[in-house]
Amino acid sequence: MIKRLLLALILGVSPIFLSTSLYADELAVASQVLPVNINKADAETLAQNLVGVGQSRAEAIVRYRDTYGPFFSIDDLTDVKGVGQSIVDKNRDRITLE
């Protein structure tokens, strides 16, 4: 019961709402991640929002961007040491360039 009340507060909905069939739909919407602009995001934001990217890789992405300029395609991330094609593929829907 307490978990449901806390979740209602976090989602900004009535606790009664959580007992309806719309509960699952609301959770799905709340769990969606907004795209991250890899040309503007700081290391902390990258680490928090990209799958398989911790603080160290996120800092490497920012360092690479600061050294070589903006990324022109999502696949350019593979030029960053420690970022392979599988990480890029896992995050393709989470990344934006603009």
N, C-alpha and C positions, 0 to 999 in steps of 0.2 A: 504494500500500500504506500509506504513512504517513497519507494523508488518511483511509483507512478506519479505521485505528487511532485517529486523533484523533476521528473521528466516533463511534466506539464508546465512547470515554471520555466524550464530551459527552452521548451518549444513555444512558450507563450500561448498555450491553449488551456481550455478548461479541463480539469481532471475527468469530468464526465465524458469529454470527447475521447479520451484515451480508452474508454471501455467500449467504444463503438467499433464497427468494422473499418472505419476510416483510419484507425490507429496505424495500421501497417502502411497505408499510403502516406501518412504524415511523416512516419519515420523514414520512408524511402526518400522523400523530398528533403528532409533535414540532413540525411547522410550524404547527399550529393555534394561533390566538391566543385568549387568554382575553378575555372581554368587559371593557370599561373602563367604570367608573362615572363618567360625565361630571359628576356632582354632587360627587364626592369626589376624583378623580384630580388630581394636580399637573400642571403644564405639561409637565414632562419625560416623564411617563407617557403623556400624551395624544399628544405628538409622536412617541414611539416606537411607539405601537400603532395609531394611526389613519392611514389612507391619505390622502395629500394634506394632512396637517396637520403643518407643521413647527413649530419652536420659537415663531416669531412668532404664528402662528394659535393655537397651544396657549395661549400667554400671553393672547391676546385672549379665548379661551373662559373662562379662569380669571378674568380681570378682569370680564367680563360677569357671570359667576356671582356674584362677590363684590359687584358693584354691584346686581344685580337679583334675586338669590336663585336657588334651584335651578331646573333645567330640569324642566318637567312632562311634556314629550314630546321624543322625539328630534328631531322637526322644529323644535322651538324653537331648535335650533342655528343655523338660518338667520337668526335675529335678530342673530347675532354678525357684525360686519363682517369680510368676507373668507371667510365660510363660506357657500357656496351649496348649493343642493339636490343638485347632483351629488356633493359631498363627503359630505353626509349619506347619500345613497343608497349610495355606495361603502362606507360604514362601518356601515350599519344593523345588520348581524349582529355587529359588534364593540362596540356601545354598549349599556350598561345604565343604568338610572336609579336602581337600588337597590344 
